[in-house]
């Protein structure tokens, strides 16, 4: 996502963006909420607004959205603004469109890295950012640092960041964005002003998904638990509404091939959502992820709780399963048996 004018903002972010720009006075914000609703996007929009130069040369900070056209906004959109720093795990840079320039070999092609991109924000990145914060603003306005996801800071990096959060210099501002704020050090949370970001209303979320070309947006938005960015990601990864709707019945038949092409972590996540909804059906509650007409109506919770526990154990090792095929066959077999035991015949 490249932050731009207000017209480019995710529709459900317009109100929290305007409110934050008008009322926030802290040097450090913590944008927090469920994944897939735009924490990273909001953090970038705040940063661009604070750096925007369209509000007058005498103004040090912005109280309105970025113009998207001034020299500062153009630098920001090209990822070359000298007064902006972004701390991301290497594993997310390409996904989020902030890939760093790669070292090239003799043939001019990027060198292949021998190490797997880290999912942590490490101390070296924080040290480089601290050097950035100690230099005078290149364009005479604010200097802004965005950290996402903030819970990816390892303990050493988090403690290195803490000192600067306590005593920021000049017009230095931070936006930490997090899907799991409980994973942050309490000392970091206490030094940030919280900016909650909840699930968007269904209408703007569905409108945005339709504009992105997502078919049967209502089904996929429900599958994603009301998180529109996650629904879009699932659609782009190949999930279709019919496949999702058929999953409960395919589980009842023990068809592990239903999720054969899915990455193991995503497949287990899908089965956990199905388990969640089956347990809700047992208690007479409406489902969260599947339409009720596509779900069996089990009566006993015990067998389903056993399957749910097996899914939780599998999720801990989902990134590195010993044998993905056998794991999914086992989880489907356990789910099918649990569903049969939870639906005793009269």
C-alpha positions in Angstrom: 0.0 0.0 0.0 1.3 3.5 -0.9 -0.3 6.2 1.2 -1.8 9.0 -0.9 -4.7 11.4 -0.8 -7.8 10.9 1.4 -9.7 9.6 -1.7 -7.2 6.6 -1.8 -7.8 5.7 1.9 -9.6 2.5 2.8 -13.1 3.9 3.3 -13.4 2.7 6.9 -10.1 4.5 7.8 -11.3 8.1 6.9 -13.0 8.7 10.3 -10.1 7.3 12.5 -7.6 9.1 10.4 -9.3 12.5 10.6 -9.9 12.0 14.3 -6.3 11.1 15.1 -4.9 14.0 13.1 -7.3 16.4 14.9 -6.9 15.2 18.4 -3.6 13.3 18.9 -0.9 15.2 20.8 1.4 12.3 21.9 4.7 11.8 20.2 4.0 8.0 20.0 0.9 6.3 18.9 0.0 2.6 19.1 -2.5 1.7 16.4 -4.0 -1.6 17.5 -6.7 -4.0 16.4 -7.4 -7.2 14.6 -5.3 -8.2 11.6 -6.6 -7.4 8.2 -8.4 -4.1 9.0 -5.6 -1.6 8.0 -3.4 -0.8 10.9 -0.3 -0.5 8.6 -2.3 1.6 6.1 -3.4 4.0 8.9 0.1 4.3 10.3 1.5 5.3 6.8 -1.3 7.8 6.3 -0.5 9.4 9.6 3.1 9.6 8.8 2.5 11.1 5.4 0.1 13.7 6.9 2.7 14.8 9.5 5.3 15.2 6.8 3.0 16.9 4.2 4.2 20.4 3.3 0.9 21.7 1.9 -0.3 23.1 5.3 2.0 26.1 5.3 5.7 26.6 5.9 5.1 27.8 9.4 3.2 24.7 10.6 5.3 22.0 12.2 2.7 19.3 12.2 -0.4 18.5 10.1 -4.0 18.6 11.4 -5.4 17.3 8.1 -4.8 14.5 5.6 -1.8 14.6 3.3 -2.4 16.4 0.0 -0.7 13.7 -2.0 0.9 16.3 -4.4 3.5 18.3 -2.6 7.2 17.5 -2.8 7.1 15.7 0.5 4.2 13.5 -0.4 5.8 12.6 -3.7 9.0 11.6 -1.9 6.9 9.6 0.6 5.1 7.8 -2.2 8.3 6.9 -3.9 9.7 5.5 -0.6 12.6 8.0 -0.6 11.5 10.6 2.0 14.6 11.5 4.0 12.7 12.2 7.2 10.8 8.9 7.3 11.9 5.5 8.6 10.0 2.2 8.4 10.8 -0.8 10.6 9.5 -4.0 9.0 10.5 -7.7 9.3 12.4 -8.7 6.1 9.8 -11.4 5.5 7.0 -8.7 5.1 8.9 -6.2 2.9 8.0 -7.6 -0.5 4.5 -8.5 0.5 3.8 -4.9 1.7 5.6 -3.3 -1.3 8.6 -2.0 0.7 11.2 -4.3 -0.6 14.8 -3.0 -0.2 17.2 -2.9 -3.1 19.0 -6.2 -3.5 22.7 -6.6 -3.9 23.4 -7.6 -7.5 25.9 -10.1 -8.9 28.2 -9.9 -12.0 25.3 -10.6 -14.3 23.3 -7.6 -12.9 20.7 -9.9 -11.4 19.8 -9.7 -7.7 21.8 -12.1 -5.6 19.8 -14.9 -4.0 19.8 -14.7 -0.2 21.1 -17.8 1.5 19.1 -17.1 4.6 15.3 -17.2 5.1 13.9 -13.6 5.6 13.4 -12.9 9.3 9.9 -12.5 10.8 11.4 -10.4 13.6 12.5 -6.8 13.8 16.1 -7.1 15.0 18.4 -4.9 16.9 20.4 -3.9 13.8 17.4 -2.3 12.3 16.6 -0.4 15.5 20.2 0.8 15.8 20.0 2.2 12.3 16.7 3.9 13.1 18.3 5.5 16.2 21.0 7.0 14.1 18.3 8.4 11.8 16.5 10.0 14.8 19.7 11.9 15.9 20.1 13.7 12.6 18.4 17.1 12.0 15.3 16.9 9.8 16.2 17.2 6.1 13.1 19.2 5.2 12.7 21.1 8.4 9.5 19.5 9.6 8.8 16.3 11.6 10.7 13.1 11.5 8.5 10.0 11.6 9.2 6.3 12.4 6.6 3.6 11.7 7.0 0.2 13.3 4.9 -2.7 12.0 4.0 -5.2 13.3 5.3 -3.8 16.6 5.0 -7.2 18.3 7.7 -8.4 15.8 10.3 -6.5 17.8 12.5 -9.0 19.6 13.3 -8.3 23.2 16.7 -6.7 22.5 15.3 -4.5 19.8 12.3 -3.5 21.9 14.5 -2.4 24.8 16.7 -0.4 22.5 13.7 1.4 21.2 12.4 2.1 24.7 14.9 4.8 25.5 14.0 6.9 22.4 10.3 6.5 23.1 10.9 7.9 26.6 12.9 10.9 25.5 12.2 11.7 21.8 14.2 14.6 20.3 12.7 17.6 18.4 9.7 16.8 16.3 10.3 13.1 16.3 7.1 11.0 16.1 6.4 7.3 16.3 3.5 5.2 15.0 3.6 1.6 16.2 1.0 -0.6 14.6 0.1 -4.0 16.1 -2.3 -6.9 15.5 -1.3 -8.3 19.0 -0.5 -5.5 21.4 -0.3 -8.0 24.2 2.9 -9.2 22.6 4.6 -5.8 23.3 6.6 -5.0 26.4 4.3 -3.3 28.9 6.8 -0.4 29.2 6.5 0.3 25.4 2.6 0.2 25.6 2.6 2.6 28.5 4.6 5.2 26.5 2.3 5.2 23.5 -1.2 6.7 23.2 -3.5 3.9 22.1 -5.5 4.3 18.8 -7.9 1.4 18.6 -9.0 0.2 15.2 -11.9 -2.2 15.2 -13.7 -4.2 12.5 -15.2 -2.0 9.8 -18.9 -1.7 9.1 -20.1 -4.3 6.6 -21.3 -1.9 3.9 -18.0 -0.1 3.3 -16.1 -3.3 3.6 -18.2 -5.1 1.0 -18.1 -2.0 -1.3 -14.3 -2.0 -1.1 -14.0 -5.7 -1.8 -16.3 -5.5 -4.8 -14.2 -2.6 -6.1 -11.1 -4.9 -5.7 -12.7 -7.5 -7.9 -13.5 -10.0 -5.1 -16.4 -12.2 -6.1 -19.1 -13.2 -3.6 -17.6 -10.7 -1.2 -20.1 -11.3 1.5 -19.2 -15.0 1.8 -15.4 -14.2 1.9 -15.8 -11.3 4.3 -17.7 -13.7 6.7 -15.0 -16.3 6.2 -12.4 -13.7 7.2 -14.2 -12.8 10.3 -15.2 -9.3 9.0 -11.6 -8.4 8.1 -11.7 -7.1 4.5 -8.0 -7.1 3.8 -7.8 -10.8 4.8 -10.8 -11.6 2.6 -9.0 -9.9 -0.3 -5.8 -11.8 0.4 -7.7 -15.1 0.5 -9.4 -14.4 -2.8 -6.1 -13.5 -4.5 -4.6 -16.7 -3.1 -7.4 -18.7 -4.9 -10.1 -19.2 -2.4 -13.6 -19.0 -3.9 -16.9 -18.8 -2.0 -18.1 -22.2 -3.3 -14.9 -23.9 -1.9 -15.5 -22.3 1.5 -19.2 -23.2 1.6 -18.4 -26.8 0.7 -15.8 -27.2 3.4 -18.1 -28.4 6.2 -19.6 -31.2 4.1 -16.2 -32.2 2.7 -15.0 -32.5 6.3 -18.0 -34.7 7.1 -16.8 -37.0 4.3 -13.2 -36.9 5.4 -12.0 -35.3 2.1 -8.5 -34.0 3.0 -8.1 -33.0 -0.6 -10.4 -30.0 0.1 -7.4 -28.0 1.3 -4.6 -29.9 -0.4 -3.4 -26.8 -2.3 -3.4 -24.5 0.7 -0.3 -23.6 2.8 -0.5 -25.7 6.0 -0.9 -22.7 8.4 -3.8 -21.3 6.4 -5.5 -24.7 6.1 -5.3 -25.3 9.8 -6.6 -21.8 10.4 -9.6 -22.6 8.2 -10.3 -25.8 10.1 -10.1 -23.9 13.4 -12.7 -21.5 12.1 -14.9 -24.4 11.2 -14.4 -26.0 14.6 -15.3 -22.7 16.2 -18.5 -22.5 14.3 -19.5 -26.1 15.0 -19.0 -25.5 18.7 -21.2 -22.4 18.5 -23.9 -24.5 16.8 -23.8 -26.9 19.7 -24.6 -24.1 22.0 -27.3 -22.6 19.8 -25.2 -19.5 18.9 -25.0 -18.2 15.4 -21.8 -19.1 13.5 -19.1 -16.6 12.9 -17.4 -17.7 9.6 -19.9 -20.0 7.8 -23.5 -19.4 6.8 -25.7 -21.7 9.1 -27.3 -23.5 6.1 -23.9 -25.0 5.1 -23.1 -26.3 8.6 -24.0 -29.6 10.2 -25.9 -29.4 13.5 -23.9 -31.4 16.1 -25.3 -31.9 19.6 -22.3 -32.8 21.7 -19.4 -30.5 22.4 -16.9 -33.1 23.9 -15.7 -34.7 20.6 -15.4 -31.3 18.9 -13.4 -29.9 21.8 -11.0 -32.8 21.4 -10.6 -32.0 17.7 -10.1 -28.3 18.5 -7.3 -29.1 20.9 -5.6 -31.2 18.2 -5.9 -28.3 15.8 -4.3 -26.0 18.3 -1.4 -28.4 18.8 -0.9 -28.7 15.0 -1.0 -24.9 14.6 2.1 -24.5 16.8 4.2 -26.4 14.2 2.3 -25.4 11.1 5.2 -23.5 9.5 7.4 -26.6 9.6 5.3 -29.8 9.5 7.3 -33.0 9.1 4.8 -34.2 6.4 2.1 -31.7 5.3 0.0 -34.3 3.5 -0.1 -36.8 6.3 -0.8 -34.0 8.8 -3.8 -32.7 6.9 -5.2 -36.3 6.3 -4.9 -36.9 10.1 -6.6 -33.6 11.0 -9.5 -34.3 8.5 -9.9 -37.8 9.8 -10.0 -36.6 13.4 -12.5 -33.9 12.4 -14.7 -36.3 10.6 -14.8 -38.7 13.6 -15.4 -35.8 16.0 -18.3 -34.7 13.9 -19.8 -38.2 13.8 -19.4 -38.6 17.6 -20.9 -35.2 18.2 -24.0 -36.0 16.1 -25.3 -39.3 17.6 -28.0 -41.0 15.6 -31.4 -41.5 17.4 
